[in-house]
């Protein structure tokens, strides 16, 4: 995986609070929400590079589906 870039982002406190609430609603960190929104905006504008890595999945892995058994 390519190294992740760090950037300083200055936001209005009200905008940051709104982003944080939105991120919490979607079970994301504020940082992940900002990246999600930037990627979506780039894709909609046709500017997302084809070589861009997928956004990393964080958190607990999903449970595997149980094999069907007698019920």
N, C-alpha and C positions, 0 to 999 in steps of 0.2 A: 504494500500500500504506500502511496506517495505521502511525503511529509505534509502535514497540515500547516497552513499559514495562519499566523496570528495577526489580527488587526485591532487597532484602537478605534472604537466607534463612539462618537459623542451623540447622545440622544436627549431630547427633551424628556424630563422625568415623567411627564404624563404619557408620552408615547412609550417609554420603557415599561411603565406600569401596565398599560394596555397590552403590550406584547407579552408581558409576563403572565397576565391573566389568561390570554389566549393560549399560550404555551401550556399552562397548567390544565386548561380544559381539554387539550389534546395529548396530555401526558408526555410532553416534551420539555426539555430545558429551554430557557429563553434563547440561548445560543443556537440550539438546534432549530428552533422556530424561525429565527432570523435566516439561517441558512436555507431552510425549507422554502421560505417566502422568496428569497433571492433566486434560488434555482427555478422556482415556478415562474417568476417574472422573466428570467432569461429564456426559459423554454417557450413561453408565450410570445416573446419578441423574436424568436428564432435565433437567439444569440448564445444558447448553451453549447459550449464546445462538445464535439462528439467524443473527445477523449477524456472528458470529465468523469472521474470516478463516481460511483453511486454514493449517496449520502450514507455514512456508516450507521448500522443499526446498533443501537445501544440498549442496555437494560437486560432484563431477564429473557432468555430464549423462550420461544413458544413451546407449549407442551405438544408432544407428538400425539397424533390421533390414536386412540385406542383401537386395537384390532377388533373387528366384529366378533362377538361371541354369542353364545346362547342367552336369550333374554327370557 
